[in-house]
């Protein structure tokens, strides 16, 4: 009888460790997801700031500058639930403005070239940050869908994470 009790206690302890480890892993994924979301937000803000800086610098023709400034301004002001649409619009404006090297400021303007380089780097960082975020969403969603996590209700009341989908293409003139 004592051996059976000991075996039951060992199995209970091992089960508790497995549940605890799984809950900890899921919590780690949710924390990572929050960090990735903050990183993506920061990169989106940097890209729109770089766009606004270039648009107001006088290095672009007035029509292009106005379109870019408006798109960047909208991307910064929209509520979070409309972010994808506004960011896609900003990407589209950048594609139209810089789809070819002719859209870039004159080569002799070193200060303008630096602004364009910052915007190009920002566009690439947005693309990378969104892909990393969506990869983390996929891993988290797959983990949360496992039977073990659902049976033991390890996700608690945390909402199911959603991927962020918007056009994040980098204009042709920004390609390395």
Buried (B, 14 or more C-beta within 10 A) or exposed (E): EEEEEEEEEEEEEEEEEEBEEBBEEBBEBBEBBEEBBEBBBEBBBBBBBBBBBBBEBEBBEEEBBEBBBBBBBBBBEBEEEEBBBBBBBBBBBBBBBBBEEEBBBEEEBEEBBEBBEBBBBBBBBBBBBBEBBBEBBEBBBEBBEEEEBEEEEBBEEEEEBEEBEBBBBBBEBBEE
